[in-house]
Amino acid sequence: MTPEWFLWYGMAVGLTYAQALDIPFGELLDYVAIEQIKREDFRLRRALTDDEIIPDVR
């Protein structure tokens, strides 16, 4: 990843220029994931039952 990528995403999630360059890569990826969830209107899927997860294969 390039510094421009860090800056663009870092500043898109509200970090300053210095913070975007100083933040650890893993933490920046967390912020990016959170921002993507917010922008893409994430909706929870329904919870699957045990029978749906593990089908009867007999």
Residue pairs with C-beta under 8 A, 6 or more apart in sequence:
1 25
3 21
6 20
6 21
6 23
6 28
7 17
7 20
7 21
9 20
9 28
9 31
9 32
9 35
10 19
10 20
10 21
10 23
10 28
10 31
11 17
11 20
12 35
13 31
13 32
13 34
13 35
15 23
15 31
20 28
23 31
